[in-house]
Amino acid sequence: MSNINFKELAKDCVNYKTKRLVNALSSTGNEGGLHSFLEYHVKNFKNFQMHDFDKREKRNVFLESIIKNCSSQEIIDLTKKVLTTCQISENLLDGIKDGLHNLEIMKKSVREQCWSVISHALDEGYFLQDLIEKNIQSFDFKESMLTTNARNIKNDEGKSFSPDSALDKIVNYLTLTLKMFSYENKLCKGDVIVLPENIVMVEEDIKKAIPVFYYALIWNELLTCTKSCIYFDNQLLTMESKDIPEDYKREGIESVVVFDRTIDSLERYDVISNERLSRKISQNFWEGVAKYNLEENLLKDITEWPGKIDHRMVILEELPALVSLFDVISSNDVNTVVLGLTIREWVRGYSVITYISKNKKKKIHYSHSALVGILRLGGLSESSAKTFIDKLTFSMKSRDIYDSPLIKVEDNTYVLFTPAYTSPLISNIILSKFASEEADLTAKGYGFEKDIISTLEDHGLNVKKFKFTRDKEEYEYDAVFLLDDKLFVLECKNTNLSSGSVTRAYQRKKFLFETTYQVKRLVKGLEIYPEIFEEYFGFDLHNYEIIPVIMNNLPHSIPGKINGVYVTDSSSFSRLIKSKYINATMISHEERFKMSESRAIINQWEGEVLSAMDIIRSFEEPIQVNDFKKHEKVNVYPLQVDRERVFINKIIETDYDSMVTEQNTILKSLR
């Protein structure tokens, strides 16, 4: 192992060179270091080659050499799985690309292609907005109650669907299609995508963009499914002919591939964490509106904007978005700078974009000077306004149109895709922007540890933060507290959620496992040096059971243990510590929004005082997570690539209709 130059070997792996790798594999035994290195380079989406056929061949040879020469069966099985997944998915992608290139619209100029797609995406977005408005107008508040989980609306046929999911599909369609057009027609200047000048498209040409929507949808779904099976312990299965459903066969389908994404529960828990964050933001918003009468500080019209940022808001969601961001960075300093702008400027900037998107939704063309002027009217300086516009300009590196809604045109104007801001969760969008630009928020999060310690101290728990060094090894403990005969060792982590990105979800999974070893090392430190515990707490460590815990700042909890360590979050943990009950509150509106008195609906403690077993029980079966698990179902989405081939996205999703029905029953009983 000492003779392996991992730096040079990494360069070889990136370029699919095998000679040094084969030598390393043949000259070492079952070495964990080399196998961890191999796992990183095998379990990597970069092995999926979308366009480069030569690289596909080199990749095949590279991975096959690992299968042939590696002594670890685990690595061999992983490599076989990744190779098969890449090859089958690439074959499906080639079919999608063939279908796209055969469309009539692809015979048009790139200028016509771009503006047909934008026009179609706008039509779809406006139609969805009208449908949402229709549902709001027809909502019967006497018969039903609006909850923070009311995600679904009904279409004209009365079928329930998620408008957020529908908008995601439109945004993904536009994002992926413009990137594809840019790649094929070299529309980039640097990383920024610059479209040809605007052209007014007739209805006939806009209709020709409709099939592009479908191909973009299945392209995006295929990439998501492929990542899910490479990064997580999910499986890609090819149906044998005898297993293909008869109705498929009657339609001429000869090949069916199933991406079974129901196997690895950690991907599902990651999805739940994002759903919980959305619910938390919604709860905070409505509580803020009702409790603090935010409407009093709302500048309802752009003519009232003072050209400075003060306590007033340009949209009602602005202050709750700021509070949500403070939760993430564990700081109440509005002047905290991230990516060249203060947190307050980020929130005000996106609030301005939301305001003009809602109030001028059919106006999509803006000059650079006009955008600077509006942002300055909203309180940003000229320099900050220009920085903000640069950050929001759509590029090949942008995740999507949500966090980069300004699309640059070659006449130096911008297109603002207003439907993306139909009902935006601004804090989530900003967090997605921070993540896509790899902003480092960890250094700004030391307040999170202090908040956890304060919560424990405020409720009478014996908690300490300390560090010590032995044999040149440093051990630093964020928070250690006693309750009954248990010693809880908390490792506080101030990190972002995945925001729906499978890649980031996998990075979080890796981060969690890495952190479990960090926490277990801290536990070992106390076991080896029990005198440290006695020094700080005055008791004998042998009388206590040590409970290792990862404490997340955002709502990400996992039932049970991961690698022997519990994973919880400050939201559910603080709620458990502070109160025996989880309460429900109803909000009404007459002249203003008002909150009713809280009513207890869930008991979190077995007795009248909090016990260590209450905490452990909450780690084993977190109430907030179980709420989603109780209302989940397996959905199967067949997506047809061409006349003969279908792939299926099999996934576990939250049944919001079921959840809302149950919660309506509970809330009606409290009236």
MARVEX-423010 format. One record per residue (C-alpha): x, y, z. Coordinates in Angstrom, 1 decimal. Last residue first. Example, Ala and Ser with C-alpha at 12.3 -4.5 7.8 and 13.67 -1.06 7.14 Angstrom:
<sites>
SITE   east  north     up
SITE   13.7   -1.1    7.1
SITE   12.3   -4.5    7.8
</sites>
This chain:
<sites>
SITE   east  north     up
SITE  -63.4   23.1   16.5
SITE  -60.9   20.6   17.8
SITE  -62.7   17.5   16.3
SITE  -62.6   19.3   12.9
SITE  -58.8   19.5   13.3
SITE  -58.4   15.7   13.8
SITE  -60.6   14.8   10.8
SITE  -58.9   17.3    8.6
SITE  -55.5   15.8    9.6
SITE  -56.6   12.4    8.5
SITE  -57.9   13.7    5.1
SITE  -54.7   15.8    4.7
SITE  -52.5   12.8    5.1
SITE  -54.5   10.6    2.7
SITE  -54.5   13.3    0.1
SITE  -50.8   13.8    0.7
SITE  -49.8   10.3   -0.1
SITE  -46.1   10.6    0.3
SITE  -44.0    8.8   -2.3
SITE  -42.1    5.4   -2.6
SITE  -40.6    4.9   -6.0
SITE  -40.8    2.6   -9.1
SITE  -39.6    4.6  -12.1
SITE  -40.4    2.3  -15.1
SITE  -38.6    2.2  -18.4
SITE  -40.4    1.4  -21.7
SITE  -39.1    0.3  -25.1
SITE  -40.7   -0.9  -28.3
SITE  -42.4    2.1  -29.9
SITE  -39.9    4.6  -28.3
SITE  -38.8    5.8  -24.9
SITE  -42.1    5.1  -23.0
SITE  -42.2    6.1  -19.4
SITE  -44.0    3.8  -16.9
SITE  -44.4    5.5  -13.4
SITE  -45.0    3.1  -10.5
SITE  -46.0    4.5   -7.2
SITE  -45.4    2.8   -3.8
SITE  -47.3    4.4   -1.0
SITE  -46.7    6.7    1.9
SITE  -49.0    8.1    4.6
SITE  -47.8    6.3    7.7
SITE  -44.2    7.0    6.6
SITE  -44.9   10.7    6.5
SITE  -46.2   11.0   10.1
SITE  -43.6    8.5   11.1
SITE  -40.9   11.1   10.3
SITE  -42.4   13.8   12.6
SITE  -43.0   11.3   15.3
SITE  -39.4   10.0   15.4
SITE  -39.5    6.3   16.0
SITE  -36.1    5.1   17.4
SITE  -34.9    8.6   18.2
SITE  -38.1    9.6   19.8
SITE  -38.0    6.4   21.9
SITE  -34.5    7.3   22.9
SITE  -35.7   10.7   24.1
SITE  -38.7    9.3   26.0
SITE  -36.3    6.6   27.5
SITE  -34.1    9.4   28.9
SITE  -37.1   10.7   30.8
SITE  -39.1   14.0   30.4
SITE  -41.5   14.6   33.3
SITE  -45.2   13.9   33.6
SITE  -44.8   10.3   32.4
SITE  -44.8    8.5   29.1
SITE  -43.7   11.6   27.2
SITE  -44.5   12.6   23.6
SITE  -48.3   12.9   23.8
SITE  -49.9   13.9   20.5
SITE  -52.9   16.2   20.0
SITE  -52.6   19.0   22.5
SITE  -54.7   22.1   21.6
SITE  -53.1   25.5   21.1
SITE  -55.4   28.5   21.4
SITE  -56.6   29.9   18.1
SITE  -54.4   32.0   15.9
SITE  -55.6   35.1   14.1
SITE  -55.2   36.5   10.6
SITE  -56.8   40.0   10.1
SITE  -60.2   41.5    9.5
SITE  -61.7   38.1    9.4
SITE  -59.1   35.3    9.1
SITE  -58.7   32.2   11.1
SITE  -55.6   30.1   12.1
SITE  -55.9   26.8   13.9
SITE  -53.3   25.5   16.3
SITE  -52.3   21.9   16.9
SITE  -50.1   20.9   19.8
SITE  -47.3   18.3   20.3
SITE  -47.3   17.4   23.9
SITE  -44.9   16.9   26.8
SITE  -43.2   20.1   25.9
SITE  -39.8   21.7   25.6
SITE  -37.5   18.7   25.3
SITE  -39.6   17.0   22.6
SITE  -40.1   20.1   20.5
SITE  -36.3   20.8   20.8
SITE  -35.6   17.3   19.5
SITE  -38.0   17.5   16.6
SITE  -36.6   20.8   15.3
SITE  -33.0   20.2   16.4
SITE  -32.6   17.1   14.3
SITE  -32.0   13.4   14.9
SITE  -29.6   10.7   13.8
SITE  -28.8    7.9   16.3
SITE  -25.5    6.1   16.0
SITE  -24.6    2.4   15.8
SITE  -23.9    2.5   12.0
SITE  -27.1    4.3   11.5
SITE  -29.5    3.8   14.4
SITE  -33.2    3.8   14.7
SITE  -35.6    6.1   12.7
SITE  -33.7    8.7   10.6
SITE  -34.0   12.4   11.3
SITE  -33.4   15.4    9.0
SITE  -35.2   18.6    9.9
SITE  -32.4   21.1    9.6
SITE  -29.8   21.8   12.3
SITE  -28.8   18.1   12.5
SITE  -27.8   16.4   15.8
SITE  -25.8   13.2   15.4
SITE  -26.2   11.1   18.5
SITE  -24.1    8.6   20.5
SITE  -25.9    7.3   23.7
SITE  -23.5    6.3   26.5
SITE  -24.9    4.1   29.2
SITE  -24.1    5.5   32.6
SITE  -22.9    4.1   35.9
SITE  -19.4    3.3   34.5
SITE  -18.9    7.0   33.9
SITE  -18.5    7.6   37.7
SITE  -19.8   11.1   38.5
SITE  -18.5   14.6   39.1
SITE  -19.7   16.0   35.7
SITE  -16.7   17.7   34.2
SITE  -13.8   16.0   36.0
SITE  -15.7   12.7   36.3
SITE  -16.2   12.6   32.5
SITE  -12.5   13.4   32.0
SITE  -11.6   10.6   34.4
SITE  -13.3    8.1   32.1
SITE  -10.3    8.3   29.7
SITE  -10.6    5.3   27.5
SITE  -14.4    5.2   27.6
SITE  -14.7    9.0   27.1
SITE  -12.4    8.8   24.1
SITE  -14.3    5.8   22.7
SITE  -17.5    7.9   22.7
SITE  -15.7   10.7   20.8
SITE  -14.5    8.1   18.3
SITE  -18.0    6.8   17.9
SITE  -19.1   10.4   17.1
SITE  -16.5   10.8   14.3
SITE  -17.3    7.4   13.0
SITE  -21.0    8.3   12.8
SITE  -20.0   11.6   11.0
SITE  -18.5    9.7    8.1
SITE  -21.7    7.7    7.8
SITE  -23.8   10.9    7.8
SITE  -21.5   12.6    5.3
SITE  -21.8    9.7    2.9
SITE  -25.6    9.9    3.1
SITE  -25.5   13.6    2.7
SITE  -23.4   13.3   -0.4
SITE  -26.0   10.7   -1.7
SITE  -28.8   13.2   -1.1
SITE  -26.7   15.9   -2.8
SITE  -26.5   13.7   -5.9
SITE  -30.2   12.8   -5.8
SITE  -31.0   16.5   -5.7
SITE  -34.4   17.2   -4.1
SITE  -33.3   20.2   -2.0
SITE  -30.4   18.0   -0.6
SITE  -30.5   19.5    2.8
SITE  -27.9   22.0    4.1
SITE  -25.5   21.5    6.9
SITE  -24.9   22.6   10.5
SITE  -24.0   19.4   12.3
SITE  -24.0   19.1   16.0
SITE  -22.3   15.9   17.5
SITE  -24.3   15.1   20.6
SITE  -23.1   12.6   23.3
SITE  -26.0   11.6   25.5
SITE  -25.1   10.0   28.8
SITE  -27.9    7.8   30.1
SITE  -28.7    6.7   33.7
SITE  -31.4    9.4   34.3
SITE  -30.6   12.3   32.0
SITE  -27.1   13.5   31.4
SITE  -25.8   15.9   28.7
SITE  -22.8   16.2   26.3
SITE  -22.7   19.0   23.7
SITE  -20.2   19.9   21.0
SITE  -17.5   17.6   22.3
SITE  -13.9   18.0   21.1
SITE  -11.3   15.2   21.4
SITE   -7.8   16.0   20.5
SITE   -5.2   13.2   20.0
SITE   -1.5   14.2   20.9
SITE   -1.4   11.4   23.4
SITE   -4.4   12.8   25.2
SITE   -6.0   16.2   24.4
SITE   -9.3   17.6   25.9
SITE  -12.4   19.3   24.7
SITE  -15.6   20.6   26.4
SITE  -19.2   21.5   26.1
SITE  -21.4   20.5   29.0
SITE  -25.0   19.7   29.8
SITE  -26.9   18.9   33.0
SITE  -30.6   19.3   32.0
SITE  -32.8   21.9   33.6
SITE  -35.0   22.9   30.7
SITE  -33.3   26.1   29.9
SITE  -29.9   24.3   30.0
SITE  -31.0   21.9   27.3
SITE  -32.3   24.6   25.0
SITE  -29.2   26.8   25.7
SITE  -26.9   23.9   24.8
SITE  -28.8   23.3   21.5
SITE  -28.7   27.1   20.7
SITE  -25.0   27.3   21.5
SITE  -24.2   24.4   19.1
SITE  -26.3   26.1   16.4
SITE  -24.5   29.4   16.9
SITE  -21.3   27.9   15.5
SITE  -23.0   27.9   12.1
SITE  -21.2   30.6   10.0
SITE  -18.1   28.5    9.5
SITE  -20.3   25.7    8.2
SITE  -22.0   27.8    5.5
SITE  -19.5   27.2    2.7
SITE  -21.2   28.2   -0.6
SITE  -20.9   25.4   -3.1
SITE  -22.5   27.4   -5.9
SITE  -25.2   24.7   -6.4
SITE  -25.6   24.5   -2.6
SITE  -26.0   28.3   -2.1
SITE  -28.5   28.5   -4.9
SITE  -30.4   25.6   -3.5
SITE  -30.4   27.3   -0.1
SITE  -31.8   30.5   -1.8
SITE  -34.6   28.5   -3.5
SITE  -35.4   26.8   -0.2
SITE  -35.6   30.2    1.6
SITE  -37.8   31.6   -1.1
SITE  -40.4   28.9   -0.9
SITE  -42.0   30.0   -4.2
SITE  -45.7   30.3   -4.9
SITE  -46.0   31.1   -8.6
SITE  -42.4   32.1   -8.8
SITE  -41.4   29.6  -11.5
SITE  -44.3   30.9  -13.5
SITE  -42.3   34.2  -14.1
SITE  -39.6   32.9  -16.3
SITE  -37.7   36.1  -16.5
SITE  -36.1   36.6  -19.9
SITE  -33.2   38.9  -20.0
SITE  -31.9   41.6  -22.3
SITE  -28.4   42.0  -23.6
SITE  -29.4   41.6  -27.3
SITE  -27.9   38.1  -27.2
SITE  -30.5   37.0  -24.6
SITE  -29.8   36.0  -21.0
SITE  -32.2   33.8  -19.1
SITE  -33.0   35.1  -15.6
SITE  -34.7   32.5  -13.4
SITE  -31.5   31.0  -11.8
SITE  -32.6   29.4   -8.5
SITE  -35.9   28.2   -9.9
SITE  -34.7   27.9  -13.5
SITE  -32.5   24.9  -12.7
SITE  -29.3   23.6  -11.2
SITE  -27.2   26.3  -12.8
SITE  -23.8   25.2  -14.1
SITE  -24.8   25.4  -17.8
SITE  -25.9   29.0  -17.0
SITE  -29.0   30.9  -16.1
SITE  -28.4   34.4  -14.7
SITE  -29.4   34.6  -11.0
SITE  -25.9   35.1   -9.7
SITE  -25.1   37.8  -12.3
SITE  -28.4   39.6  -11.5
SITE  -27.5   39.6   -7.7
SITE  -24.0   41.0   -8.4
SITE  -25.5   43.8  -10.4
SITE  -28.0   44.6   -7.7
SITE  -25.3   44.5   -5.1
SITE  -23.2   47.0   -7.0
SITE  -26.2   49.3   -7.6
SITE  -27.2   49.1   -3.9
SITE  -30.1   46.9   -3.0
SITE  -33.2   48.5   -1.5
SITE  -36.2   47.4   -3.5
SITE  -35.9   50.5   -5.7
SITE  -32.4   49.4   -6.3
SITE  -33.7   46.0   -7.4
SITE  -36.2   47.6   -9.8
SITE  -33.5   49.9  -11.3
SITE  -31.0   47.0  -11.7
SITE  -33.6   45.0  -13.4
SITE  -34.5   47.9  -15.7
SITE  -30.8   48.5  -16.5
SITE  -30.3   44.9  -17.5
SITE  -33.3   45.0  -19.8
SITE  -36.3   43.0  -19.0
SITE  -38.6   40.7  -21.0
SITE  -41.1   38.4  -19.2
SITE  -44.1   40.6  -18.7
SITE  -47.1   38.2  -18.5
SITE  -46.7   37.6  -14.8
SITE  -46.6   41.3  -13.9
SITE  -47.8   41.2  -10.3
SITE  -46.7   37.7   -9.5
SITE  -43.4   37.7  -11.3
SITE  -42.7   41.3  -10.3
SITE  -43.2   40.5   -6.6
SITE  -41.3   37.2   -6.7
SITE  -38.2   38.8   -8.3
SITE  -38.4   41.5   -5.6
SITE  -38.6   38.8   -2.9
SITE  -35.6   37.1   -4.5
SITE  -33.5   40.3   -4.1
SITE  -34.9   41.0   -0.6
SITE  -33.9   37.5    0.6
SITE  -30.4   37.6   -0.9
SITE  -29.9   41.2    0.3
SITE  -30.8   40.3    3.9
SITE  -28.4   37.3    3.7
SITE  -25.7   39.7    2.7
SITE  -24.3   39.4   -0.8
SITE  -20.8   38.3   -2.2
SITE  -21.4   34.6   -2.2
SITE  -22.6   34.6    1.4
SITE  -22.2   37.6    3.7
SITE  -23.8   37.7    7.2
SITE  -25.3   41.3    7.4
SITE  -28.7   40.0    8.6
SITE  -27.0   38.6   11.7
SITE  -29.4   36.3   13.4
SITE  -27.1   33.3   13.0
SITE  -27.6   29.6   13.0
SITE  -26.8   29.4    9.3
SITE  -29.8   27.2    8.6
SITE  -32.3   28.6   11.1
SITE  -31.3   32.1   10.0
SITE  -32.4   31.1    6.5
SITE  -35.9   30.2    7.9
SITE  -36.1   33.6    9.6
SITE  -35.3   35.4    6.4
SITE  -38.0   33.4    4.5
SITE  -40.5   34.2    7.2
SITE  -39.6   37.9    6.7
SITE  -40.1   37.8    3.0
SITE  -43.2   35.7    2.6
SITE  -45.6   38.7    2.8
SITE  -44.0   40.4   -0.2
SITE  -42.2   43.8   -0.3
SITE  -41.4   43.7    3.4
SITE  -40.9   46.4    6.0
SITE  -38.2   46.3    8.8
SITE  -35.7   48.2    6.6
SITE  -34.1   47.7    3.2
SITE  -33.8   50.9    1.2
SITE  -35.3   52.4   -2.0
SITE  -38.6   53.4   -0.2
SITE  -41.0   51.0   -2.0
SITE  -44.5   52.5   -1.9
SITE  -44.8   52.7   -5.7
SITE  -44.0   49.0   -5.8
SITE  -47.4   48.3   -4.1
SITE  -48.3   46.4   -1.0
SITE  -45.4   47.4    1.2
SITE  -46.2   44.9    4.0
SITE  -45.4   45.9    7.6
SITE  -49.0   45.7    8.9
SITE  -49.5   42.5    7.0
SITE  -47.0   40.8    9.3
SITE  -49.6   40.6   12.1
SITE  -47.2   39.1   14.5
SITE  -49.1   35.9   15.6
SITE  -51.2   35.4   12.5
SITE  -48.7   36.1    9.7
SITE  -45.8   34.6   11.7
SITE  -47.8   31.5   12.5
SITE  -48.7   31.2    8.9
SITE  -45.1   31.5    7.7
SITE  -43.6   29.3   10.4
SITE  -46.0   26.5    9.5
SITE  -45.2   26.9    5.8
SITE  -41.5   26.8    6.5
SITE  -41.9   23.7    8.7
SITE  -43.9   22.0    6.0
SITE  -41.3   22.7    3.4
SITE  -38.6   21.5    5.8
SITE  -40.6   18.3    6.5
SITE  -40.9   17.6    2.7
SITE  -37.1   18.0    2.3
SITE  -36.4   15.7    5.2
SITE  -39.0   13.2    3.8
SITE  -37.0   13.0    0.6
SITE  -33.8   12.3    2.5
SITE  -35.7    9.6    4.4
SITE  -36.7    8.0    1.1
SITE  -33.1    8.0   -0.1
SITE  -32.0    6.5    3.2
SITE  -34.6    3.7    2.8
SITE  -32.6    2.0    0.0
SITE  -34.9   -0.6   -1.6
SITE  -37.8    1.4   -3.0
SITE  -36.0    2.9   -5.9
SITE  -36.6    0.0   -8.3
SITE  -35.6    1.2  -11.7
SITE  -37.5   -1.2  -13.9
SITE  -36.5   -1.8  -17.6
SITE  -39.1   -3.1  -20.0
SITE  -38.3   -4.3  -23.6
SITE  -40.7   -5.6  -26.2
SITE  -43.6   -3.1  -26.1
SITE  -45.8   -3.4  -29.2
SITE  -49.0   -2.0  -27.6
SITE  -50.4   -5.5  -27.1
SITE  -47.2   -6.4  -25.3
SITE  -47.7   -3.6  -22.8
SITE  -51.3   -4.8  -22.1
SITE  -49.9   -8.3  -21.6
SITE  -47.6   -7.2  -18.9
SITE  -43.9   -8.1  -19.5
SITE  -42.9  -11.0  -17.2
SITE  -42.6  -13.7  -20.0
SITE  -40.3  -11.4  -22.0
SITE  -37.9  -11.1  -19.1
SITE  -37.9   -7.8  -17.3
SITE  -34.7   -5.9  -16.9
SITE  -34.0   -4.8  -13.4
SITE  -32.1   -1.7  -12.1
SITE  -31.6   -1.8   -8.3
SITE  -31.4    0.5   -5.4
SITE  -28.6    0.6   -2.8
SITE  -28.0    4.3   -3.5
SITE  -25.5    6.2   -5.6
SITE  -25.6    4.2   -8.8
SITE  -29.3    3.2   -8.7
SITE  -30.5    6.7   -7.7
SITE  -28.3    8.4  -10.2
SITE  -29.8    6.2  -13.0
SITE  -33.3    7.0  -11.8
SITE  -32.7   10.7  -11.8
SITE  -31.0   10.7  -15.2
SITE  -33.9    8.7  -16.6
SITE  -36.5   11.0  -15.1
SITE  -34.8   14.0  -16.6
SITE  -34.7   12.4  -20.1
SITE  -38.3   11.2  -19.6
SITE  -39.5   14.8  -18.9
SITE  -37.3   16.3  -21.6
SITE  -38.8   13.9  -24.1
SITE  -42.3   14.7  -23.0
SITE  -41.8   18.5  -23.2
SITE  -40.1   18.1  -26.6
SITE  -43.3   16.6  -27.8
SITE  -45.1   19.9  -27.1
SITE  -42.6   22.0  -28.9
SITE  -44.4   21.5  -32.3
SITE  -47.5   23.2  -30.6
SITE  -45.5   26.4  -30.3
SITE  -44.9   26.3  -34.1
SITE  -48.6   26.1  -34.9
SITE  -49.4   28.8  -32.4
SITE  -47.1   31.4  -34.0
SITE  -43.8   32.3  -32.5
SITE  -42.7   35.9  -31.8
SITE  -38.9   36.0  -32.2
SITE  -36.6   37.0  -29.4
SITE  -32.9   37.3  -30.1
SITE  -30.7   34.2  -29.9
SITE  -30.2   32.8  -26.4
SITE  -27.1   33.3  -24.3
SITE  -26.3   30.4  -21.9
SITE  -23.7   31.6  -19.3
SITE  -20.8   29.2  -18.6
SITE  -18.3   31.2  -20.7
SITE  -20.4   32.6  -23.4
SITE  -22.6   29.6  -24.2
SITE  -24.9   29.1  -27.2
SITE  -22.7   26.4  -28.8
SITE  -25.5   24.9  -30.9
SITE  -25.7   21.3  -29.5
SITE  -24.8   22.2  -25.9
SITE  -27.0   25.3  -25.8
SITE  -30.0   23.4  -27.3
SITE  -29.5   20.7  -24.6
SITE  -29.1   23.3  -21.8
SITE  -32.2   25.0  -23.1
SITE  -34.1   21.7  -23.1
SITE  -33.0   20.6  -19.6
SITE  -33.9   23.8  -17.9
SITE  -37.2   24.3  -19.8
SITE  -38.4   20.8  -19.1
SITE  -37.1   20.8  -15.5
SITE  -39.1   24.0  -14.9
SITE  -42.3   22.5  -16.5
SITE  -41.9   19.2  -14.6
SITE  -41.2   21.1  -11.3
SITE  -44.4   23.1  -11.9
SITE  -46.4   19.9  -12.1
SITE  -44.8   18.6   -9.0
SITE  -45.6   21.8   -7.1
SITE  -49.2   21.6   -8.5
SITE  -49.6   18.2   -7.0
SITE  -52.5   16.2   -8.4
SITE  -56.0   15.2   -7.6
SITE  -58.3   14.3  -10.5
SITE  -61.6   16.2  -10.8
SITE  -61.5   16.2  -14.6
SITE  -60.7   20.0  -14.7
SITE  -57.7   19.4  -12.4
SITE  -57.8   19.0   -8.7
SITE  -55.4   20.4   -6.1
SITE  -52.7   18.7   -4.0
SITE  -50.2   20.0   -1.4
SITE  -52.5   20.5    1.6
SITE  -49.9   19.5    4.2
SITE  -49.8   22.9    5.9
SITE  -53.6   22.4    6.5
SITE  -56.6   24.1    4.9
SITE  -59.8   22.8    6.5
SITE  -62.7   21.4    4.6
SITE  -66.5   21.7    4.7
SITE  -66.8   25.3    5.9
SITE  -63.7   26.4    4.1
SITE  -65.0   25.3    0.8
SITE  -62.3   25.9   -1.8
SITE  -63.7   27.1   -5.1
SITE  -61.7   30.3   -5.4
SITE  -58.5   28.6   -4.3
SITE  -59.0   25.8   -6.9
SITE  -59.6   28.3   -9.7
SITE  -56.5   30.2   -8.7
SITE  -54.4   27.0   -8.8
SITE  -55.9   26.2  -12.3
SITE  -55.1   29.6  -13.5
SITE  -51.5   29.3  -12.3
SITE  -51.2   25.9  -14.0
SITE  -52.4   27.3  -17.3
SITE  -49.9   30.2  -17.0
SITE  -47.1   27.7  -16.5
SITE  -48.1   25.5  -19.4
SITE  -48.3   28.6  -21.7
SITE  -45.0   29.8  -20.4
SITE  -43.3   26.4  -21.1
SITE  -44.8   26.5  -24.6
SITE  -43.5   30.0  -25.3
SITE  -40.0   29.1  -24.0
SITE  -40.0   25.9  -26.1
SITE  -41.0   27.8  -29.3
SITE  -38.5   30.5  -28.4
SITE  -35.6   28.2  -28.2
SITE  -36.5   26.1  -31.3
SITE  -37.2   29.1  -33.5
SITE  -33.8   30.6  -32.7
SITE  -32.1   27.2  -33.1
SITE  -33.5   27.2  -36.7
SITE  -36.2   24.6  -37.4
SITE  -35.6   21.0  -38.3
SITE  -35.6   20.1  -34.6
SITE  -39.2   21.2  -34.4
SITE  -40.3   18.4  -36.7
SITE  -39.1   15.8  -34.2
SITE  -36.6   13.2  -35.3
SITE  -33.8   14.7  -33.2
SITE  -35.9   14.2  -30.0
SITE  -36.7   10.6  -30.8
SITE  -33.1    9.8  -31.4
SITE  -32.1   11.6  -28.2
SITE  -34.6    9.5  -26.3
SITE  -33.3    6.3  -27.9
SITE  -29.7    7.2  -27.0
SITE  -30.9    7.8  -23.5
SITE  -32.3    4.3  -23.3
SITE  -28.9    2.8  -24.4
SITE  -27.1    5.1  -21.9
SITE  -29.4    3.8  -19.2
SITE  -28.7    0.1  -20.0
SITE  -24.9    0.7  -20.2
SITE  -24.7    2.8  -17.1
SITE  -26.8    0.5  -14.9
SITE  -24.8   -2.6  -16.1
SITE  -21.5   -0.9  -15.3
SITE  -22.7    0.4  -11.9
SITE  -24.0   -3.1  -10.9
SITE  -20.9   -4.9  -12.1
SITE  -18.7   -2.4  -10.2
SITE  -20.7   -2.8   -7.0
SITE  -20.6   -6.6   -7.2
SITE  -16.8   -6.5   -7.8
SITE  -16.3   -4.0   -5.0
SITE  -18.2   -6.2   -2.5
SITE  -16.4   -9.3   -3.8
SITE  -13.1   -7.7   -2.9
SITE  -10.1   -9.3   -4.6
SITE  -10.1   -6.9   -7.6
SITE   -8.5   -8.0  -10.9
SITE  -11.3   -9.1  -13.2
SITE  -14.1   -6.8  -11.9
SITE  -11.6   -3.9  -11.8
SITE  -10.5   -4.6  -15.4
SITE  -14.2   -4.7  -16.4
SITE  -14.6   -1.2  -15.0
SITE  -11.8    0.3  -17.0
SITE  -12.6   -1.6  -20.2
SITE  -16.3   -0.4  -20.0
SITE  -15.2    3.2  -19.2
SITE  -12.9    3.2  -22.3
SITE  -15.8    2.1  -24.5
SITE  -18.1    4.7  -23.0
SITE  -15.4    7.3  -23.4
SITE  -15.4    6.7  -27.1
SITE  -19.2    7.0  -27.3
SITE  -19.2   10.4  -25.7
SITE  -22.8   11.7  -25.4
SITE  -24.4   10.8  -22.0
SITE  -21.5    9.0  -20.4
SITE  -22.4    7.6  -17.0
SITE  -19.1    7.0  -15.3
SITE  -19.3   10.6  -14.0
SITE  -22.2    9.4  -11.9
SITE  -19.6    8.0   -9.4
SITE  -19.8    4.8   -7.4
SITE  -16.8    3.4   -9.3
SITE  -14.3    6.1   -8.5
SITE  -15.3    6.4   -4.9
SITE  -15.5    2.7   -4.4
SITE  -12.1    2.2   -5.9
SITE  -10.5    4.6   -3.3
SITE  -12.3    2.8   -0.5
SITE  -10.9   -0.5   -2.0
SITE   -7.4    0.9   -2.1
SITE   -7.6    2.0    1.6
SITE   -9.3   -1.3    2.7
SITE   -6.5   -3.5    1.3
SITE   -7.6   -7.1    0.5
SITE   -4.1   -7.9   -0.7
SITE   -1.9   -5.7   -2.7
SITE    0.3   -6.2   -5.8
SITE   -2.4   -7.4   -8.2
SITE   -4.7   -4.5   -7.5
SITE   -1.9   -1.9   -7.7
SITE   -0.7   -3.3  -11.0
SITE   -4.2   -3.3  -12.4
SITE   -4.6    0.3  -11.3
SITE   -1.2    1.3  -12.8
SITE   -2.2   -0.2  -16.2
SITE   -5.9    0.8  -16.3
SITE   -6.4    4.3  -17.7
SITE  -10.0    5.4  -17.6
SITE   -9.1    9.1  -17.8
SITE  -10.5    9.9  -14.3
SITE   -9.1    6.7  -13.0
SITE   -5.6    7.5  -14.3
SITE   -5.7   10.9  -12.6
SITE   -6.7    9.2   -9.3
SITE   -3.8    6.8   -9.7
SITE   -1.4    9.7   -9.8
SITE   -2.8   11.1   -6.6
SITE   -3.1    7.7   -5.0
SITE    0.7    6.9   -5.5
SITE    0.7    3.3   -4.3
SITE    4.0    2.2   -2.8
SITE    2.8    2.4    0.8
SITE    0.0    0.0    0.0
</sites>
